[in-house]
Amino acid sequence: MMKSISVATVLLFAATAYGDVDLTVKELPPKLNMRPKKAHKKVAQEPKDDKKDEGKDEGEESGDEEKPDEGKPAEAPAPAGNNDLSGVTGSFKPIPTTARDFRERVKFKINAGIQLDNSPADGDFQRGGLALPGGFDNNRAWILGDAVVAAHDIVLPSLGGYFLTGFAFDALGGVDTRTATILPYDQEALAIKAGYAEYNRDDRKANSGGMWLRAGRQFRQDGGALFAYFDGATIGYRMKSVELSAFAGQRVALYVNTPKGIEFGTTAMYDMKSINLPIKLSADFMGLRYTPLVPDPNAIDTGAELGDQTLIDGDAQNRLLLVLTGSSDITSKGKLEVRARMVDAGQGDGFALGRAGARLRWNLSPTLLFMGDVEQRQGGDLAYDLAAVSNVDVVNVAEQLGVGLAAPVDSTRVGARLDWRKKESEILVFGGGEKADKTPVVTDQRGYLEGGAALAGSPVGSRGAGVWATGQYTYRKYLDGGHDNDQMGSAFGDSSTSGIDQMHEMAVDATLRSSGMKMSARRWRASGGVFYRIYDFSSPYRDVKQEGRGGGRGDLNFWFSRDLRLELAFEAAQASAVLAPEIGLMVSARAAMEARF
């Protein structure tokens, strides 16, 4: 349900935002005597990182600290040792001795609340005529949240640490397999996603040169694979035009209990601007030495499911992923990026091409941007964590309508968009498609054509003191479907014509916030949105036209102070009246408090 809403809103906007919270220590903790005025003048401000801020809500106040991206460790404050401290009256103390010193060097944030999910059984039978199993849970309640601790300049001027954990407890003790809302943390109440100490930092602004080290639980997203969590060490070296790193450690399996294995890898980047060439080259390599569990061939065959069979260690495998990227500023108006991915799934076939593509960005005018993409994907490319060798893109599961997830085939994808921006208004037009290189044999191997448009602006007031709204429409037509003129619908034994034939999607979002208030004053932000989708699809049982389903969301954030925030959120979505007639309106509500120290 939550993914359905986020898919409808992801393409709505791309706006420049205010900068992140600047936690960098610009000077060492002072003595009690007053600092000379010249000390303030000598402390240089960090340049704003526009790339990092891209995509954030422009109306976000500088004090609204974002949650760390799960795919990339949140940046801790820059070490004070890399700043210009000339003229500052002060001396470094290994351990904070005052409240002000402690607040500058240690940051703590906790977000905790309760979430209520309701997916009621409305009394109808499932598709196929079966009733829901006994003990089906209409309601679920979660106590959940996350906590972050970041420290810098502890013991040594460049020594710091970072800790990130998420927790969720089922407050009602429901049966996970007999409910319509199954969440990833059903199998684990507490997940430690990061906990490491580091010397210097992997950050361009904070560490302009030299070596950095990190040890403990970390997570990476090299090469576009799923996050690689591991307990180990990382070493890196950064110069003006060269960046190198290497890591190794034991794989960490969050949420799902699978064999761990050893993660290892390395990265490299070379910026050829140092030799007057506008080219940047990078390589990301990640591997996993892994021993999968397989059914015991000597065990007595009882006909049990795989999860109930006796499992033993199989043969150890090396699963590898290599991503090569090159980018070049062709002119002052255009940038070209090419990328390729090689994979080895540990089946003895060695490296093979996973996918290759290119992207062109061109500023046609100061207000008009063109972006074009082309990509060739091989059916054997990996989609996610190397420990779960899979080339099925489950992100698109909501579009498969429950008809099955089969391995993709070789396909070619192209797309283009025009983005016009002027002051607080933006118009986006996009189109593209994907075509299977071979004849599809199952529904989720079929290609598609799509197009649409999105609008963004402030119909009332200005973005900082009024309503900021976005609207989007997308049309997608699937190829080789059951409603083609030369077909009469799906036939038994031929599932390639099952599934979606076409889809219309409409979505509208709006945000309103308080204005003219200082950071220390009470302030609020409210937002909401609705979406509606219309499907035509086929199955061996029947063909369906214009099946509609919709949903909406709303949230309210209220800051009692800079460091204390209340969050209320609500989401609702309809289940498919054809494919899930036994499920009524699905609703989720959450209330949480966030405190920072």
C-alpha positions in Angstrom: 0.0 0.0 0.0 2.7 2.5 0.9 4.6 1.7 -2.3 1.6 2.4 -4.4 1.4 5.9 -3.0 5.1 6.6 -3.3 5.2 5.4 -6.9 2.5 7.9 -7.7 4.5 10.8 -6.2 8.1 10.0 -7.2 7.8 11.6 -10.7 6.0 14.7 -9.5 8.8 17.0 -8.8 12.5 17.7 -8.9 13.3 21.0 -7.1 16.3 22.5 -5.5 16.1 22.6 -1.7 17.6 24.5 1.2 20.8 23.0 2.5 21.1 20.2 5.0 21.8 21.0 8.6 25.3 22.3 8.9 26.7 20.3 11.9 30.4 21.1 11.0 32.4 22.5 13.9 33.8 25.7 12.6 36.1 26.2 15.6 37.3 24.4 18.7 35.4 24.8 22.0 36.5 28.2 23.3 37.8 29.1 26.7 35.7 31.3 28.9 37.4 34.4 27.7 35.8 36.2 24.7 37.0 35.2 21.2 38.5 38.0 19.1 36.3 39.2 16.2 38.9 38.2 13.7 38.5 34.5 14.6 35.0 34.6 13.1 36.3 36.1 9.9 38.9 33.4 9.4 36.5 30.5 9.7 35.5 29.7 6.1 32.0 28.5 5.4 31.6 25.3 3.5 30.4 25.5 -0.1 26.8 24.4 -0.6 26.6 20.9 -2.2 23.8 21.4 -4.8 24.0 17.8 -5.9 23.3 16.5 -2.4 20.4 18.9 -1.9 18.8 18.0 -5.3 15.3 16.6 -4.9 14.6 17.8 -1.3 11.5 19.9 -0.6 12.5 23.5 -1.2 10.4 24.7 1.7 12.3 22.5 4.2 13.8 24.7 6.9 17.4 24.2 7.6 16.7 22.8 11.0 14.6 19.9 9.7 17.2 17.1 9.7 16.5 14.3 7.2 16.6 10.7 8.3 19.7 8.9 7.1 19.3 7.3 3.7 19.3 3.5 4.4 21.5 2.9 1.3 24.2 5.3 2.4 25.5 6.1 5.9 24.4 9.5 7.1 27.2 12.0 7.2 28.6 12.7 10.6 29.9 16.2 11.3 33.2 17.0 9.7 36.3 16.6 11.9 37.5 19.9 13.3 41.1 19.0 12.4 40.4 19.8 8.7 39.1 23.3 9.3 41.1 26.6 9.4 41.5 27.3 13.1 44.0 30.1 13.0 43.1 32.9 15.3 40.7 30.8 17.4 41.4 30.9 21.1 40.9 27.4 22.4 42.5 24.0 23.0 41.3 20.5 22.1 40.0 18.4 24.9 39.7 14.6 24.2 36.4 14.3 26.2 33.7 17.1 26.3 33.7 18.8 29.6 30.9 21.3 29.1 27.3 21.0 27.9 28.0 23.2 24.9 31.1 21.2 24.0 29.1 18.0 24.3 26.2 19.3 22.1 28.7 20.3 19.4 30.5 17.0 19.3 27.7 14.5 20.0 24.4 14.3 18.2 21.5 12.1 19.2 18.1 11.6 17.6 15.3 9.2 18.4 12.0 8.8 16.6 9.5 6.5 18.2 5.7 6.0 17.9 2.9 3.6 17.1 1.5 2.5 13.8 -1.9 0.9 13.3 -2.7 -1.1 10.2 -6.2 -2.2 9.2 -6.9 -4.6 6.3 -10.3 -6.0 7.0 -11.7 -9.1 5.5 -15.1 -8.1 4.0 -16.6 -11.6 4.0 -16.1 -12.4 0.3 -14.3 -15.4 -1.0 -10.8 -15.2 -2.5 -10.4 -15.3 -6.3 -10.8 -19.0 -7.1 -13.6 -19.6 -4.6 -11.6 -20.3 -1.4 -12.4 -18.6 1.9 -9.7 -16.8 4.0 -7.9 -19.1 6.5 -9.0 -19.1 10.1 -7.3 -16.6 12.4 -7.0 -13.9 9.7 -6.0 -10.7 11.4 -7.8 -7.5 10.3 -5.7 -5.3 12.6 -2.0 -5.0 13.4 -0.3 -2.6 15.8 3.4 -1.7 15.8 5.7 0.1 18.2 8.4 1.3 16.0 11.0 3.9 15.3 14.7 4.5 14.8 17.6 6.0 16.7 20.8 7.7 15.5 23.9 8.7 17.5 26.8 10.5 15.7 30.0 11.8 17.4 33.1 13.4 16.1 36.4 14.6 17.6 36.3 12.3 20.5 39.7 11.3 22.1 41.4 12.5 18.8 40.6 15.5 16.6 39.6 13.3 13.7 38.1 10.3 15.5 34.3 9.8 15.4 31.6 7.3 15.3 28.1 6.6 14.1 25.3 4.3 15.2 21.9 3.6 13.5 19.2 1.2 14.6 15.6 0.6 13.7 13.1 -1.2 15.8 9.6 -2.6 15.5 7.5 -4.7 17.9 4.2 -6.3 17.1 2.0 -4.9 19.9 -0.9 -7.4 19.2 1.1 -10.6 18.6 -0.8 -11.3 15.3 -0.1 -14.3 13.1 2.2 -12.9 10.3 1.1 -15.3 7.6 -2.7 -14.6 8.1 -2.9 -10.9 7.5 -2.9 -8.6 4.4 -0.1 -6.4 5.8 3.2 -8.3 6.0 6.1 -6.0 6.7 9.9 -6.7 6.4 10.5 -6.4 10.2 7.9 -9.2 10.9 10.9 -11.5 11.5 13.0 -9.2 13.6 12.2 -6.6 16.2 15.6 -4.8 16.4 17.9 -4.2 13.5 21.3 -2.6 13.9 22.1 -1.1 10.5 25.3 0.7 11.4 27.7 1.0 14.3 31.2 2.0 13.5 34.2 4.2 14.5 36.1 6.2 11.9 39.2 8.2 11.5 38.8 11.1 9.1 35.7 10.8 6.8 34.7 9.6 3.4 33.4 13.1 2.5 34.7 15.4 -0.2 34.2 18.6 1.9 35.4 17.2 5.2 38.4 15.2 3.9 40.0 17.0 1.0 43.0 14.7 1.0 44.6 11.8 2.9 43.6 8.5 4.3 40.4 7.5 6.2 39.5 4.4 8.1 36.2 2.9 9.3 35.6 -0.2 11.4 32.4 -1.8 12.7 29.0 -2.5 11.1 28.7 -0.6 7.8 26.5 -0.6 4.7 27.3 0.2 1.1 25.5 0.4 -2.2 28.2 -0.3 -4.7 27.2 -0.7 -8.3 23.5 -0.4 -7.8 23.0 -3.7 -5.9 21.0 -3.9 -2.7 22.7 -2.5 0.4 25.6 -4.7 1.5 25.6 -4.8 5.3 28.8 -6.2 6.8 30.8 -6.2 10.0 34.3 -5.3 9.0 36.7 -2.6 8.0 37.0 -0.1 5.2 40.1 1.9 4.2 40.2 4.8 1.7 42.4 7.4 0.3 41.4 10.6 -1.3 43.5 13.1 -3.4 42.4 16.0 -5.6 41.6 13.8 -8.6 41.8 10.2 -7.3 39.7 8.3 -4.8 40.4 4.7 -3.7 38.8 2.4 -1.1 38.6 -1.2 -0.1 36.5 -3.1 2.3 36.0 -6.6 3.7 33.9 -8.2 6.5 31.3 -10.7 7.4 27.9 -10.3 5.7 25.0 -9.2 7.9 21.6 -10.6 7.1 18.9 -8.2 8.4 15.3 -9.4 8.7 15.9 -12.8 7.0 18.0 -15.5 8.5 20.4 -16.7 5.8 24.0 -17.9 5.7 26.3 -14.9 6.2 29.4 -15.3 4.0 32.2 -12.8 3.5 31.6 -9.5 1.7 34.6 -7.8 0.0 35.2 -5.1 -2.6 37.0 -2.0 -3.8 36.2 1.3 -5.5 38.2 3.7 -7.6 37.6 7.1 -9.2 39.8 9.2 -11.4 38.9 12.7 -12.4 40.8 13.6 -15.5 40.3 17.4 -15.1 43.8 17.3 -13.5 45.1 16.7 -17.0 42.7 19.1 -18.7 40.2 16.5 -19.8 36.5 16.8 -18.8 36.2 13.1 -18.1 35.5 11.2 -14.8 36.0 7.4 -14.6 34.9 5.1 -11.8 34.8 1.4 -11.0 32.9 -0.4 -8.2 33.6 -4.0 -7.4 31.8 -6.1 -4.8 32.0 -9.8 -4.1 30.6 -12.4 -1.7 32.2 -15.7 -0.7 29.1 -17.6 0.2 28.0 -21.1 1.2 24.3 -21.6 0.4 22.0 -24.1 2.1 20.7 -26.9 0.0 18.3 -29.9 0.7 20.1 -32.9 2.2 20.1 -35.5 -0.6 20.4 -38.3 1.9 17.3 -37.2 3.9 14.1 -39.2 3.5 11.7 -37.4 1.0 8.6 -36.6 2.9 7.2 -34.2 0.3 7.7 -31.3 2.6 8.1 -27.8 1.4 11.7 -26.5 1.0 11.5 -24.6 4.3 10.6 -27.7 6.2 13.3 -30.0 4.6 16.6 -30.8 6.1 19.2 -28.4 4.8 23.0 -28.7 4.7 25.8 -26.6 3.4 26.3 -26.7 -0.3 29.4 -25.8 -2.3 31.0 -22.5 -1.6 30.5 -19.9 -4.4 32.0 -16.5 -5.3 29.4 -14.1 -6.5 30.7 -11.0 -8.1 29.5 -7.6 -9.4 31.5 -5.0 -11.3 30.2 -1.6 -12.4 32.1 0.7 -14.7 31.0 4.4 -15.2 32.3 7.2 -17.2 31.0 10.8 -17.5 32.1 13.8 -19.5 31.0 17.4 -19.7 30.7 17.5 -23.5 30.1 21.2 -23.5 29.1 23.8 -20.9 25.5 22.8 -21.7 25.7 19.0 -22.0 26.9 16.0 -20.0 27.1 12.4 -21.2 27.3 9.4 -18.8 27.9 5.8 -19.9 27.7 2.7 -17.6 28.1 -1.0 -17.8 27.6 -3.8 -15.2 29.2 -7.2 -15.2 27.9 -10.0 -13.0 29.0 -13.5 -11.9 26.1 -15.4 -10.2 28.5 -18.2 -9.0 27.1 -20.8 -11.4 30.5 -21.5 -13.0 29.8 -19.3 -16.1 32.2 -16.5 -15.1 31.6 -12.8 -15.7 28.8 -11.8 -18.1 27.3 -8.5 -19.2 24.4 -7.6 -16.9 23.4 -4.3 -18.4 24.9 -1.3 -20.3 23.5 2.1 -21.0 24.0 5.8 -21.4 22.4 9.1 -20.3 22.6 12.5 -22.0 21.7 15.7 -20.1 21.5 18.9 -22.3 20.4 22.4 -21.2 18.5 23.6 -24.3 18.0 27.0 -22.6 18.4 28.4 -19.1 14.9 27.1 -18.3 14.6 23.9 -20.4 16.5 20.7 -19.8 16.5 17.6 -22.0 17.4 14.1 -20.6 17.6 10.9 -22.6 18.3 7.4 -21.6 19.0 4.1 -23.3 19.8 0.8 -21.6 20.3 -2.8 -22.7 19.5 -5.3 -19.9 20.4 -9.0 -20.1 18.1 -11.5 -18.5 20.8 -12.8 -16.3 21.6 -9.5 -14.6 21.3 -9.5 -10.8 18.8 -7.2 -9.2 19.6 -7.3 -5.5 21.8 -8.7 -2.7 24.4 -11.0 -4.0 23.4 -13.6 -1.3 20.0 -13.9 -3.0 20.9 -14.3 -6.6 17.9 -13.0 -8.3 17.3 -11.1 -11.5 13.6 -10.5 -10.8 12.9 -6.8 -10.1 10.4 -7.1 -7.3 10.1 -3.3 -7.1 7.5 -3.7 -9.9 5.5 -6.3 -8.0 2.6 -3.8 -7.7 2.3 -3.7 -11.4 2.3 -7.4 -11.9 -1.2 -7.8 -10.3 -0.2 -11.0 -8.5 0.1 -13.1 -11.7 3.7 -14.3 -10.9 7.3 -13.1 -10.9 9.4 -14.8 -13.5 12.9 -14.1 -14.6 13.2 -11.3 -17.1 14.5 -11.7 -20.6 17.0 -9.6 -22.6 15.4 -6.3 -23.3 16.1 -2.7 -24.5 14.8 0.3 -22.7 14.7 3.9 -24.0 13.3 7.1 -22.4 13.4 10.9 -22.7 12.0 13.9 -20.8 11.8 17.6 -21.1 11.9 19.6 -17.9 10.9 23.3 -17.9 11.5 25.4 -14.8 10.9 29.1 -14.2 10.9 30.5 -10.7 8.3 28.5 -8.8 6.8 26.7 -11.7 7.8 23.5 -13.4 6.4 21.4 -16.3 7.8 17.9 -17.0 6.9 15.8 -20.1 8.3 12.3 -20.4 8.0 9.2 -22.5 9.7 5.9 -23.2 9.3 2.2 -23.4 10.9 -1.3 -23.1 10.9 -4.1 -25.7 11.8 -7.7 -25.0 14.5 -9.0 -27.4 12.8 -12.4 -27.5 9.2 -13.6 -27.5 7.8 -13.3 -24.0 6.6 -16.6 -22.4 5.2 -15.1 -19.2 3.4 -11.9 -18.5 6.1 -10.0 -16.6 8.5 -10.4 -19.6 6.3 -8.2 -21.8 7.4 -4.8 -22.8 5.5 -1.5 -22.6 5.2 2.0 -24.0 4.5 4.9 -21.6 4.1 8.7 -21.6 2.9 11.4 -19.3 3.3 14.9 -17.8 3.7 16.5 -14.4 3.1 20.0 -13.1 4.4 21.8 -10.0 3.9 25.2 -8.6 2.2 27.4 -6.0 -1.4 28.1 -7.0 -1.9 30.0 -3.7 0.8 32.3 -2.3 4.5 31.4 -2.8 6.3 28.2 -2.0 7.5 29.3 1.3 4.3 31.0 2.4 1.5 29.2 0.6 0.4 26.0 -1.0 3.0 24.0 -3.0 1.2 21.6 -5.3 2.1 18.9 -7.8 0.1 16.9 -10.3 1.0 14.0 -12.6 -0.6 11.8 -15.2 1.0 8.6 -16.6 -0.3 6.2 -19.3 1.3 2.9 -19.9 0.5 0.4 -22.7 1.8 -3.2 -22.4 2.8 -5.0 -25.5 1.5 -8.4 -26.6 -1.4 -8.3 -24.2 -4.7 -10.1 -24.2 -6.6 -7.2 -25.6 -4.6 -6.9 -28.8 -6.9 -6.8 -31.9 -5.6 -10.2 -33.1 -6.2 -12.0 -29.8 -9.3 -13.1 -27.9 -7.8 -13.0 -24.4 -5.6 -15.3 -22.4 -5.6 -19.0 -22.9 -4.7 -21.7 -20.4 -1.1 -22.9 -20.8 -0.1 -19.5 -22.3 0.5 -17.0 -19.5 2.3 -14.5 -21.7 -1.0 -12.8 -22.5 -2.1 -12.5 -18.8 -1.5 -9.4 -16.9 -1.9 -5.7 -17.5 -2.8 -4.4 -20.9 -2.9 -0.7 -20.1 -2.9 1.5 -17.1 -3.8 5.2 -16.4 -2.4 6.8 -13.2 -3.3 10.2 -11.8 -1.9 11.8 -8.7 -2.1 15.2 -6.9 -0.1 16.3 -3.9 -0.1 19.6 -1.9 2.0 21.0 1.0 1.2 23.9 3.3 3.6 25.2 5.9 3.8 28.0 8.5 5.9 31.0 7.4 7.8 33.9 8.9 8.8 32.0 12.0 12.2 31.6 13.4 13.8 28.2 14.0 13.2 28.4 17.8 9.5 29.2 17.4 6.7 26.7 17.0 6.0 25.9 13.4 4.2 23.3 11.4 3.9 21.6 8.0 0.9 19.7 6.5 0.8 17.8 3.3 -1.6 15.4 1.6 -2.2 13.6 -1.7 -4.5 11.3 -3.6 -4.0 8.9 -6.5 -6.2 6.9 -8.8 -5.4 4.1 -11.2 -7.4 2.5 -13.9 -6.4 -0.9 -15.2 -7.3 -3.1 -18.2 -5.9 -6.7 -17.7 -6.4 -10.2 -18.9 -6.3 -13.6 -17.3 -7.2 -17.2 -18.2 -10.5 -16.7 -16.3 -11.7 -13.3 -17.6 -10.8 -10.1 -19.2 -11.3 -6.9 -17.2 -11.6 -3.4 -18.4 -11.4 -0.1 -16.5 -11.0 -1.5 -13.0 -10.3 1.5 -10.8 -8.7 1.7 -7.4 -7.4 4.7 -5.5 -5.9 5.9 -2.3 -4.6 8.9 -0.4 -2.3 10.1 2.3 -1.9 12.9 4.7 0.6 14.0 7.3 1.1 16.8 9.8 4.5 17.8 11.4 4.5 20.1 14.4 7.8 21.4 15.9 7.4 22.3 19.6 11.0 23.5 19.4 14.0 23.0 17.2 14.7 19.6 18.8 11.2 18.2 19.4 8.8 17.2 16.7 5.4 15.5 16.5 4.5 13.5 13.4 1.0 12.3 12.4 0.6 10.3 9.2 -2.3 8.5 7.6 -2.6 6.4 4.4 -5.4 4.5 2.7 -5.7 2.4 -0.4 -8.2 0.2 -2.1 -7.4 -3.4 -2.9 -8.3 -4.8 -6.3 -12.0 -5.6 -6.5 -11.2 -8.3 -9.0 -8.0 -9.9 -7.7 -8.5 -9.4 -4.0 -12.3 -9.1 -3.4 -11.9 -10.5 0.1 -9.9 -7.5 1.3 -11.6 -4.2 2.1 -10.1 -0.7 2.3 -6.6 -0.9 3.7 -5.7 1.9 6.2 -2.5 2.7 8.1 -2.0 5.5 10.7 1.1 6.5 12.6 1.9 8.9 15.4 5.4 9.5 16.5 7.6 11.9 18.4 11.2 12.8 17.4 13.7 14.3 19.8 17.2 15.5 19.1 19.9 16.3 21.6 
